[in-house]
């Protein structure tokens, strides 16, 4: 990653759903088994500390402490690349340890070889492939050549890239013909460079074969930080990705180019060209004061933006997207990972990524939303249907109907969502402002799981709250990060501030439970201890609670990990 200018932000309101534009009237797009990726930044050390061409080689990174968090986020691929391993060639030990760290957690490694404007050679790249895949038998499948040539090396033409790219690809595939080459890794999508590199039969075409009959390029890649250095408005965040000339249009354009090149070179089936976004985030730099209420990588709406970015990628057939990054930065401006560099807390970006990565598989399918600031997308895998809905409004709570086919939705609800799943079923609920929900249905259209996450959760540093609907029709709630089996109900909800907290637990009259109610600022506004006599606790805060959304947390007093969280809406 490097600093770069943001693309022009075109504010265009209207119907926004991650469905309609990319591939109308064609079959659903398959979601690859390595689609949800992250970047392995930043490691402790990169390169030979005793012979460091471009100091520092010692980075003091915390990546090695976060492999469990990476695995738990649902990541399926990890890229080891960027500026530092391009400037300073990693040692054999560092490459091997990185590959093994990724593979041991069940993820796919994507490994970059250095180029850095001819500092390193094609033979050195081939030697890395030889060491990892032949000598050590690690069989790494995906290989990247260099990093951000139009930024780091100031290359402005396809010809400048094609010369080194072809030489490196041929040398690497001569060692292991089974590998897939990823590139050109431009710092952003550049149509002029793309045109030259994908002009079938042209002088700079990298989509064809070398003299040995091996394809140079297999996956066309670029980086995207759509809102650049952090000066955006909230309107920019909400409208950017699907605005004319931005990411969704870029992917449509690239897909058409790659399909044409595949046809020209007779690339079919597994050899057909694919596309990837190997670095992605809302910004490459935060505002200095960015936090959960802000608009950059620390914010709740920033998490929603990243989820939408993955949604756009799913709909447009991207093979994989690697979020930049895991954990980084020595200041709030540079604190752009999905884990906070200073506190170790998981950010809203982490939880939005997790909600998608754990639930979306199979094929993406179309959906439509009747509200411009409510984003929705869906997938099905033959066993379940997953739908994500994100309300980016700061003030509007929506009563909504979700229909699992394309038939018209009646009624007076403020939000109507259609999912083209061909199932004759509806689901109704309330979607609070600044909140995201994932709904999981079985093939009959019966809801089996709901995961909710909101600004209130983020402020309280709480994970999403999931409700599993079991065969008896009884629901129990749990957070993503615990194994709670408490069955908690809040009724009525919404309420005026007077409500009941019900607990169905065989020890409820023998053990004490702590109840906390937390507001959107993360402040505790109510606390009590109870044994839940008669299975419920009556709470009357009708004169104390302002209108809004609150978190109710119930924790077993003698067992901190037995905790359940639910939301309540207070309406007056």
ROKE-450068 format. One line per 8 residues: their letters; for each residue x, y, z of C-alpha. Coordinates in nm, 2 decimals, decimal comma, always signed. Example, Ala and Ser with C-alpha at 12.3 -4.5 7.8 and 13.67 -1.06 7.14 Angstrom:
residues 2
AS = +1,23 -0,45 +0,78 ~ +1,37 -0,11 +0,71
//
This chain:
residues 572
XXXXXXXX = +0,00 +0,00 +0,00 ~ +0,11 +0,36 -0,07 ~ -0,05 +0,70 -0,05 ~ -0,25 +0,78 -0,36 ~ -0,50 +1,03 -0,49 ~ -0,86 +0,93 -0,44 ~ -1,07 +0,89 -0,76 ~ -1,33 +1,15 -0,82
XXXXXXXX = -1,63 +1,10 -0,60 ~ -1,95 +1,13 -0,79 ~ -2,25 +1,18 -0,57 ~ -2,54 +1,01 -0,73 ~ -2,85 +0,93 -0,53 ~ -3,11 +0,68 -0,64 ~ -3,18 +0,31 -0,60 ~ -2,87 +0,15 -0,46
XXXXXXXX = -2,85 -0,23 -0,43 ~ -2,55 -0,45 -0,50 ~ -2,74 -0,64 -0,76 ~ -2,89 -0,49 -1,06 ~ -2,62 -0,33 -1,27 ~ -2,33 -0,58 -1,30 ~ -2,49 -0,88 -1,46 ~ -2,86 -0,83 -1,55
XXXXXXXX = -3,03 -1,14 -1,70 ~ -2,73 -1,37 -1,66 ~ -2,67 -1,66 -1,43 ~ -2,57 -1,60 -1,07 ~ -2,20 -1,54 -1,00 ~ -2,02 -1,81 -0,81 ~ -1,84 -1,70 -0,50 ~ -1,49 -1,86 -0,49
XXXXXXXX = -1,38 -2,06 -0,19 ~ -1,10 -1,80 -0,13 ~ -1,30 -1,48 -0,20 ~ -1,28 -1,33 +0,15 ~ -0,91 -1,23 +0,19 ~ -0,70 -1,00 +0,40 ~ -0,34 -0,87 +0,38 ~ -0,08 -1,00 +0,62
XXXXXXXX = +0,03 -0,66 +0,73 ~ +0,23 -0,60 +0,93 ~ +0,49 -0,87 +1,02 ~ +0,76 -0,82 +1,27 ~ +1,05 -0,83 +1,02 ~ +1,07 -0,82 +0,64 ~ +1,41 -0,88 +0,47 ~ +1,76 -0,95 +0,59
XXXXXXXX = +1,82 -0,72 +0,89 ~ +2,19 -0,75 +0,84 ~ +2,17 -0,64 +0,48 ~ +1,86 -0,43 +0,44 ~ +1,86 -0,24 +0,10 ~ +1,58 +0,00 +0,20 ~ +1,55 +0,03 +0,59 ~ +1,37 -0,05 +0,80
XXXXXXXX = +1,36 -0,42 +0,77 ~ +1,26 -0,45 +1,14 ~ +0,89 -0,34 +1,15 ~ +0,78 -0,43 +1,50 ~ +0,45 -0,56 +1,37 ~ +0,19 -0,75 +1,56 ~ +0,07 -0,98 +1,29 ~ +0,21 -1,29 +1,46
XXXXXXXX = -0,01 -1,22 +1,76 ~ -0,33 -1,21 +1,56 ~ -0,34 -1,53 +1,36 ~ -0,63 -1,66 +1,57 ~ -0,82 -1,34 +1,51 ~ -0,76 -1,36 +1,14 ~ -0,89 -1,72 +1,13 ~ -1,19 -1,62 +1,34
XXXXXXXX = -1,27 -1,34 +1,10 ~ -1,36 -1,60 +0,84 ~ -1,08 -1,51 +0,60 ~ -1,02 -1,77 +0,33 ~ -0,71 -1,61 +0,17 ~ -0,41 -1,41 +0,29 ~ -0,19 -1,19 +0,06 ~ +0,17 -1,14 +0,16
XXXXXXXX = +0,27 -0,83 -0,04 ~ +0,28 -0,46 -0,05 ~ +0,56 -0,20 -0,07 ~ +0,79 -0,34 +0,20 ~ +0,84 -0,70 +0,06 ~ +0,88 -0,54 -0,28 ~ +1,16 -0,31 -0,16 ~ +1,33 -0,57 +0,07
XXXXXXXX = +1,32 -0,93 -0,05 ~ +1,20 -1,15 +0,23 ~ +1,43 -1,42 +0,35 ~ +1,36 -1,79 +0,27 ~ +1,27 -1,84 +0,63 ~ +1,02 -1,55 +0,63 ~ +0,85 -1,67 +0,31 ~ +0,82 -2,03 +0,45
XXXXXXXX = +0,70 -1,92 +0,79 ~ +0,44 -1,69 +0,63 ~ +0,31 -1,97 +0,40 ~ +0,29 -2,22 +0,69 ~ +0,12 -1,97 +0,92 ~ -0,15 -1,91 +0,66 ~ -0,19 -2,27 +0,56 ~ -0,20 -2,40 +0,92
XXXXXXXX = -0,52 -2,19 +0,97 ~ -0,69 -2,33 +0,66 ~ -0,64 -2,03 +0,44 ~ -0,50 -1,98 +0,09 ~ -0,16 -1,80 +0,06 ~ -0,11 -1,54 -0,21 ~ +0,26 -1,46 -0,23 ~ +0,43 -1,16 -0,39
XXXXXXXX = +0,77 -1,18 -0,54 ~ +0,97 -0,85 -0,55 ~ +1,05 -0,64 -0,86 ~ +1,09 -0,28 -0,73 ~ +1,19 -0,12 -1,06 ~ +1,45 -0,39 -1,16 ~ +1,61 -0,40 -0,82 ~ +1,53 -0,77 -0,83
XXXXXXXX = +1,54 -1,01 -1,13 ~ +1,32 -1,27 -1,29 ~ +1,57 -1,53 -1,18 ~ +1,53 -1,43 -0,82 ~ +1,16 -1,46 -0,85 ~ +1,20 -1,81 -1,01 ~ +1,43 -1,91 -0,72 ~ +1,15 -1,82 -0,47
XXXXXXXX = +0,91 -2,04 -0,65 ~ +1,17 -2,32 -0,66 ~ +1,23 -2,30 -0,29 ~ +0,87 -2,29 -0,17 ~ +0,71 -2,52 -0,43 ~ +0,98 -2,76 -0,53 ~ +1,24 -2,78 -0,25 ~ +0,99 -2,74 +0,04
XXXXXXXX = +0,68 -2,88 -0,15 ~ +0,44 -2,61 -0,03 ~ +0,27 -2,59 -0,37 ~ +0,17 -2,22 -0,34 ~ -0,09 -2,16 -0,61 ~ -0,12 -1,78 -0,64 ~ +0,19 -1,56 -0,72 ~ +0,20 -1,18 -0,75
XXXXXXXX = +0,47 -0,99 -0,95 ~ +0,58 -0,66 -0,79 ~ +0,36 -0,39 -0,64 ~ +0,18 -0,08 -0,77 ~ +0,39 -0,01 -1,08 ~ +0,20 +0,30 -1,18 ~ +0,28 +0,45 -0,83 ~ +0,60 +0,31 -0,70
XXXXXXXX = +0,79 +0,29 -1,03 ~ +0,60 +0,58 -1,20 ~ +0,52 +0,36 -1,49 ~ +0,25 +0,52 -1,70 ~ +0,22 +0,28 -1,99 ~ +0,12 -0,08 -2,05 ~ +0,45 -0,13 -2,23 ~ +0,66 -0,05 -1,93
XXXXXXXX = +0,47 -0,31 -1,72 ~ +0,45 -0,58 -1,99 ~ +0,83 -0,60 -2,04 ~ +0,91 -0,71 -1,69 ~ +0,58 -0,89 -1,62 ~ +0,63 -1,13 -1,91 ~ +0,99 -1,20 -1,82 ~ +0,90 -1,27 -1,46
XXXXXXXX = +0,59 -1,48 -1,54 ~ +0,79 -1,70 -1,79 ~ +1,07 -1,76 -1,55 ~ +0,84 -1,85 -1,26 ~ +0,62 -2,08 -1,46 ~ +0,93 -2,26 -1,61 ~ +0,99 -2,37 -1,25 ~ +0,63 -2,47 -1,17
XXXXXXXX = +0,39 -2,45 -1,47 ~ +0,09 -2,52 -1,23 ~ +0,11 -2,18 -1,06 ~ -0,13 -1,89 -1,13 ~ +0,02 -1,54 -1,19 ~ -0,16 -1,24 -1,05 ~ -0,10 -0,88 -1,17 ~ -0,04 -0,61 -1,27
XXXXXXXX = -0,12 -0,48 -0,92 ~ -0,18 -0,12 -1,02 ~ -0,24 +0,12 -0,73 ~ -0,59 +0,19 -0,87 ~ -0,79 +0,09 -1,17 ~ -0,63 +0,25 -1,47 ~ -0,83 +0,21 -1,79 ~ -0,54 +0,31 -2,03
XXXXXXXX = -0,30 +0,07 -1,88 ~ -0,56 -0,20 -1,87 ~ -0,65 -0,16 -2,23 ~ -0,29 -0,21 -2,34 ~ -0,23 -0,52 -2,12 ~ -0,55 -0,68 -2,23 ~ -0,55 -0,59 -2,61 ~ -0,56 -0,94 -2,76
XXXXXXXX = -0,26 -0,99 -2,98 ~ -0,13 -0,65 -2,91 ~ +0,24 -0,57 -2,84 ~ +0,18 -0,54 -2,46 ~ -0,08 -0,82 -2,43 ~ -0,01 -1,02 -2,11 ~ -0,32 -1,24 -2,15 ~ -0,17 -1,48 -2,40
XXXXXXXX = +0,11 -1,74 -2,40 ~ +0,49 -1,73 -2,39 ~ +0,72 -1,92 -2,63 ~ +0,68 -2,23 -2,41 ~ +0,30 -2,22 -2,44 ~ +0,24 -2,10 -2,09 ~ +0,00 -1,82 -2,01 ~ +0,17 -1,51 -1,86
XXXXXXXX = -0,13 -1,38 -1,66 ~ -0,41 -1,57 -1,49 ~ -0,57 -1,32 -1,26 ~ -0,59 -0,95 -1,34 ~ -0,55 -0,74 -1,02 ~ -0,56 -0,39 -0,90 ~ -0,59 -0,20 -0,57 ~ -0,87 +0,03 -0,46
XXXXXXXX = -0,91 +0,28 -0,18 ~ -1,21 +0,46 -0,32 ~ -1,22 +0,75 -0,07 ~ -0,84 +0,81 -0,05 ~ -0,70 +1,02 +0,23 ~ -1,01 +1,05 +0,44 ~ -1,17 +1,38 +0,34 ~ -1,51 +1,23 +0,25
XXXXXXXX = -1,86 +1,33 +0,35 ~ -2,12 +1,07 +0,46 ~ -2,29 +1,11 +0,13 ~ -1,97 +1,01 -0,04 ~ -1,95 +0,70 +0,16 ~ -2,31 +0,60 +0,09 ~ -2,30 +0,66 -0,29 ~ -1,94 +0,60 -0,40
XXXXXXXX = -1,92 +0,24 -0,50 ~ -2,21 +0,22 -0,73 ~ -2,18 +0,58 -0,87 ~ -2,11 +0,62 -1,24 ~ -1,75 +0,57 -1,32 ~ -1,65 +0,41 -0,99 ~ -1,58 +0,06 -0,87 ~ -1,88 -0,12 -1,00
XXXXXXXX = -1,84 +0,03 -1,35 ~ -1,46 -0,05 -1,34 ~ -1,54 -0,41 -1,27 ~ -1,79 -0,43 -1,55 ~ -1,54 -0,28 -1,79 ~ -1,26 -0,51 -1,68 ~ -1,48 -0,82 -1,69 ~ -1,57 -0,74 -2,05
XXXXXXXX = -1,20 -0,69 -2,15 ~ -1,10 -1,02 -1,98 ~ -1,38 -1,22 -2,14 ~ -1,28 -1,09 -2,48 ~ -0,92 -1,18 -2,42 ~ -1,01 -1,52 -2,30 ~ -1,22 -1,58 -2,62 ~ -0,93 -1,46 -2,84
XXXXXXXX = -0,68 -1,68 -2,67 ~ -0,92 -1,98 -2,64 ~ -0,90 -1,97 -2,26 ~ -1,19 -2,17 -2,13 ~ -1,29 -2,34 -1,81 ~ -1,02 -2,32 -1,54 ~ -0,79 -2,13 -1,77 ~ -1,03 -1,84 -1,83
XXXXXXXX = -0,90 -1,51 -1,70 ~ -1,02 -1,39 -1,36 ~ -1,00 -1,06 -1,17 ~ -0,90 -0,98 -0,82 ~ -0,87 -0,67 -0,59 ~ -0,56 -0,75 -0,38 ~ -0,57 -0,43 -0,16 ~ -0,90 -0,27 -0,06
XXXXXXXX = -1,03 -0,05 +0,21 ~ -1,25 +0,26 +0,23 ~ -0,93 +0,48 +0,28 ~ -0,55 +0,44 +0,29 ~ -0,54 +0,71 +0,55 ~ -0,78 +0,82 +0,83 ~ -0,88 +1,16 +0,95 ~ -0,67 +1,23 +1,26
XXXXXXXX = -0,99 +1,22 +1,48 ~ -1,16 +0,92 +1,31 ~ -1,34 +0,69 +1,55 ~ -1,65 +0,47 +1,56 ~ -1,87 +0,78 +1,48 ~ -1,65 +0,89 +1,20 ~ -1,63 +0,81 +0,83 ~ -1,30 +0,62 +0,78
XXXXXXXX = -1,16 +0,28 +0,87 ~ -1,23 +0,31 +1,25 ~ -1,60 +0,40 +1,19 ~ -1,92 +0,20 +1,19 ~ -2,02 +0,33 +0,84 ~ -1,67 +0,24 +0,73 ~ -1,74 -0,12 +0,82 ~ -2,06 -0,10 +0,62
XXXXXXXX = -1,87 +0,04 +0,32 ~ -1,62 -0,25 +0,33 ~ -1,91 -0,50 +0,34 ~ -2,07 -0,32 +0,04 ~ -1,74 -0,34 -0,14 ~ -1,73 -0,71 -0,10 ~ -2,09 -0,72 -0,21 ~ -2,01 -0,54 -0,53
XXXXXXXX = -1,72 -0,78 -0,59 ~ -1,94 -1,08 -0,54 ~ -2,20 -0,95 -0,78 ~ -1,94 -0,87 -1,05 ~ -1,76 -1,20 -1,04 ~ -1,44 -1,10 -0,86 ~ -1,23 -1,41 -0,77 ~ -1,10 -1,27 -0,44
XXXXXXXX = -1,06 -0,94 -0,25 ~ -0,79 -0,88 +0,01 ~ -0,87 -0,62 +0,27 ~ -0,59 -0,39 +0,37 ~ -0,51 -0,49 +0,64 ~ -0,49 -0,69 +0,96 ~ -0,32 -0,44 +1,20 ~ -0,09 -0,14 +1,13
XXXXXXXX = +0,01 +0,21 +1,20 ~ +0,18 +0,43 +1,46 ~ -0,09 +0,70 +1,47 ~ -0,46 +0,71 +1,43 ~ -0,41 +0,84 +1,07 ~ -0,23 +0,51 +0,98 ~ -0,45 +0,28 +1,20 ~ -0,62 +0,12 +0,90
XXXXXXXX = -0,63 -0,25 +0,99 ~ -0,94 -0,43 +1,09 ~ -0,79 -0,48 +1,44 ~ -0,71 -0,16 +1,63 ~ -0,33 -0,11 +1,66 ~ -0,35 +0,05 +2,00 ~ -0,62 -0,14 +2,19 ~ -0,63 -0,47 +2,01
XXXXXXXX = -1,01 -0,43 +1,98 ~ -1,19 -0,56 +1,67 ~ -1,32 -0,27 +1,47 ~ -1,66 -0,25 +1,29 ~ -1,48 -0,34 +0,97 ~ -1,37 -0,67 +1,13 ~ -1,72 -0,76 +1,23 ~ -1,88 -0,67 +0,90
XXXXXXXX = -1,61 -0,87 +0,72 ~ -1,68 -1,16 +0,96 ~ -2,06 -1,15 +0,91 ~ -2,01 -1,18 +0,54 ~ -1,72 -1,43 +0,54 ~ -1,90 -1,67 +0,78 ~ -2,23 -1,67 +0,60 ~ -2,19 -1,60 +0,22
XXXXXXXX = -2,11 -1,89 -0,01 ~ -2,23 -2,06 -0,32 ~ -2,36 -1,81 -0,57 ~ -2,45 -1,44 -0,53 ~ -2,81 -1,36 -0,63 ~ -2,98 -1,04 -0,71 ~ -3,18 -0,82 -0,46 ~ -3,33 -0,48 -0,46
XXXXXXXX = -3,39 -0,22 -0,19 ~ -3,65 +0,05 -0,19 ~ -3,43 +0,29 +0,01 ~ -3,12 +0,45 -0,13 ~ -2,93 +0,44 +0,20 ~ -3,01 +0,07 +0,27 ~ -2,78 -0,17 +0,10 ~ -2,87 -0,54 +0,05
XXXXXXXX = -2,72 -0,85 -0,12 ~ -2,76 -1,22 -0,10 ~ -2,61 -1,56 -0,17 ~ -2,73 -1,92 -0,18 ~ -2,54 -2,25 -0,16 ~ -2,80 -2,51 -0,21 ~ -2,86 -2,55 +0,17 ~ -2,91 -2,20 +0,29
XXXXXXXX = -3,00 -1,85 +0,17 ~ -2,80 -1,56 +0,32 ~ -2,92 -1,20 +0,31 ~ -2,73 -0,90 +0,44 ~ -2,91 -0,57 +0,49 ~ -2,73 -0,25 +0,61 ~ -2,91 +0,07 +0,71 ~ -2,66 +0,36 +0,67
XXXXXXXX = -2,91 +0,63 +0,78 ~ -2,82 +0,82 +1,09 ~ -3,18 +0,86 +1,20 ~ -3,43 +0,65 +1,01 ~ -3,55 +0,32 +1,16 ~ -3,73 +0,10 +0,90 ~ -4,01 -0,15 +0,94 ~ -3,94 -0,37 +0,65
XXXXXXXX = -4,06 -0,67 +0,45 ~ -3,81 -0,90 +0,28 ~ -3,96 -1,11 +0,00 ~ -3,76 -1,41 -0,12 ~ -3,88 -1,37 -0,48 ~ -3,94 -1,08 -0,72 ~ -4,31 -1,04 -0,66 ~ -4,43 -0,69 -0,56
XXXXXXXX = -4,44 -0,61 -0,19 ~ -4,75 -0,44 -0,06 ~ -4,82 -0,26 +0,27 ~ -4,70 +0,06 +0,43 ~ -4,36 -0,05 +0,55 ~ -4,09 +0,21 +0,48 ~ -3,85 -0,05 +0,34 ~ -3,92 -0,33 +0,09
XXXXXXXX = -3,65 -0,57 -0,02 ~ -3,68 -0,84 -0,29 ~ -3,43 -1,13 -0,32 ~ -3,44 -1,33 -0,64 ~ -3,43 -1,67 -0,47 ~ -3,75 -1,80 -0,62 ~ -3,90 -1,88 -0,28 ~ -4,25 -1,78 -0,19
XXXXXXXX = -4,18 -1,65 +0,16 ~ -4,17 -1,32 +0,34 ~ -3,99 -1,20 +0,65 ~ -4,08 -0,88 +0,84 ~ -3,88 -0,70 +1,11 ~ -3,75 -0,36 +1,22 ~ -3,41 -0,24 +1,10 ~ -3,27 +0,04 +1,33
XXXXXXXX = -3,06 +0,33 +1,20 ~ -2,69 +0,26 +1,17 ~ -2,73 -0,11 +1,19 ~ -2,65 -0,42 +0,98 ~ -2,82 -0,76 +0,99 ~ -2,76 -1,10 +0,83 ~ -3,06 -1,33 +0,78 ~ -3,01 -1,70 +0,71
XXXXXXXX = -3,31 -1,90 +0,56 ~ -3,34 -2,26 +0,48 ~ -3,45 -2,38 +0,13 ~ -3,82 -2,35 +0,23 ~ -3,77 -1,98 +0,33 ~ -3,79 -2,04 +0,70 ~ -3,55 -1,82 +0,90 ~ -3,29 -2,03 +1,09
XXXXXXXX = -3,05 -1,76 +1,21 ~ -3,03 -1,38 +1,25 ~ -2,71 -1,18 +1,33 ~ -2,74 -0,82 +1,43 ~ -2,47 -0,55 +1,46 ~ -2,52 -0,18 +1,52 ~ -2,34 +0,14 +1,61 ~ -2,46 +0,07 +1,97
XXXXXXXX = -2,27 -0,26 +1,97 ~ -1,96 -0,09 +1,82 ~ -1,96 +0,18 +2,08 ~ -1,99 -0,08 +2,36 ~ -1,71 -0,28 +2,19 ~ -1,95 -0,57 +2,16 ~ -1,96 -0,83 +1,87 ~ -2,27 -0,89 +1,66
XXXXXXXX = -2,56 -1,07 +1,84 ~ -2,68 -1,39 +1,67 ~ -3,02 -1,56 +1,73 ~ -3,04 -1,93 +1,62 ~ -3,40 -2,04 +1,56 ~ -3,41 -2,41 +1,65 ~ -3,66 -2,67 +1,54 ~ -3,89 -2,61 +1,84
XXXXXXXX = -3,93 -2,25 +1,75 ~ -3,75 -2,13 +2,05 ~ -3,46 -1,89 +1,99 ~ -3,15 -1,84 +2,19 ~ -2,90 -1,55 +2,16 ~ -2,53 -1,54 +2,16 ~ -2,24 -1,32 +2,06 ~ -1,99 -1,42 +1,80
XXXXXXXX = -1,71 -1,45 +2,05 ~ -1,87 -1,66 +2,33 ~ -2,05 -1,99 +2,39 ~ -2,34 -1,86 +2,58 ~ -2,65 -2,08 +2,58 ~ -2,89 -1,85 +2,77 ~ -3,23 -1,80 +2,62 ~ -3,31 -1,43 +2,66
XXXXXXXX = -3,62 -1,24 +2,54 ~ -3,71 -0,87 +2,56 ~ -4,08 -0,78 +2,55 ~ -4,24 -0,56 +2,44 ~ -3,97 -0,44 +2,19 ~ -3,99 -0,16 +2,08 ~ -4,12 -0,02 +2,41 ~ -4,17 +0,31 +2,59
XXXXXXXX = -3,90 +0,22 +2,84 ~ -4,11 -0,02 +3,04 ~ -4,04 -0,38 +2,95 ~ -3,96 -0,74 +3,07 ~ -3,64 -0,93 +3,04 ~ -3,71 -1,30 +3,02 ~ -3,46 -1,57 +3,09 ~ -3,52 -1,94 +3,03
XXXXXXXX = -3,23 -2,12 +3,20 ~ -3,25 -2,42 +3,43 ~ -3,04 -2,24 +3,69 ~ -3,22 -1,91 +3,67 ~ -3,36 -1,93 +4,03 ~ -3,03 -2,06 +4,18 ~ -2,78 -1,83 +4,03 ~ -2,74 -1,46 +4,01
XXXXXXXX = -2,73 -1,26 +3,69 ~ -2,61 -0,91 +3,63 ~ -2,82 -0,69 +3,40 ~ -2,67 -0,38 +3,23 ~ -2,83 -0,14 +2,99 ~ -2,59 +0,06 +2,77 ~ -2,67 +0,36 +2,55 ~ -2,52 +0,45 +2,21
XXXXXXXX = -2,23 +0,64 +2,38 ~ -2,13 +0,32 +2,56 ~ -2,25 +0,45 +2,89 ~ -2,42 +0,22 +3,14 ~ -2,76 +0,37 +3,22 ~ -2,90 +0,09 +3,43 ~ -2,76 -0,20 +3,63 ~ -2,90 -0,46 +3,86
XXXXXXXX = -2,85 -0,81 +4,00 ~ -3,13 -1,07 +3,99 ~ -3,21 -1,44 +4,01 ~ -3,49 -1,40 +3,75 ~ -3,77 -1,50 +3,99 ~ -4,06 -1,64 +3,77 ~ -3,82 -1,64 +3,48 ~ -3,83 -1,26 +3,42
XXXXXXXX = -3,72 -0,92 +3,54 ~ -3,95 -0,62 +3,51 ~ -3,77 -0,29 +3,42 ~ -3,93 +0,05 +3,43 ~ -3,71 +0,32 +3,28 ~ -3,99 +0,50 +3,10 ~ -3,90 +0,83 +3,27 ~ -3,52 +0,78 +3,24
XXXXXXXX = -3,45 +0,65 +2,89 ~ -3,45 +0,88 +2,59 ~ -3,58 +0,75 +2,26 ~ -3,32 +0,54 +2,08 ~ -3,15 +0,20 +2,06 ~ -2,99 +0,04 +2,37 ~ -2,79 -0,27 +2,44 ~ -2,91 -0,51 +2,71
XXXXXXXX = -2,64 -0,74 +2,85 ~ -2,71 -1,02 +3,09 ~ -2,42 -1,20 +3,24 ~ -2,40 -1,49 +3,49 ~ -2,24 -1,35 +3,80 ~ -2,00 -1,65 +3,86 ~ -1,92 -1,72 +3,50 ~ -1,81 -1,42 +3,29
XXXXXXXX = -1,82 -1,60 +2,96 ~ -2,19 -1,70 +3,00 ~ -2,32 -1,37 +2,86 ~ -2,60 -1,27 +2,62 ~ -2,66 -0,94 +2,45 ~ -2,98 -0,81 +2,29 ~ -3,10 -0,48 +2,15 ~ -3,41 -0,28 +2,25
XXXX = -3,56 +0,02 +2,08 ~ -3,72 +0,28 +2,30 ~ -3,99 +0,48 +2,11 ~ -4,19 +0,77 +2,27
//
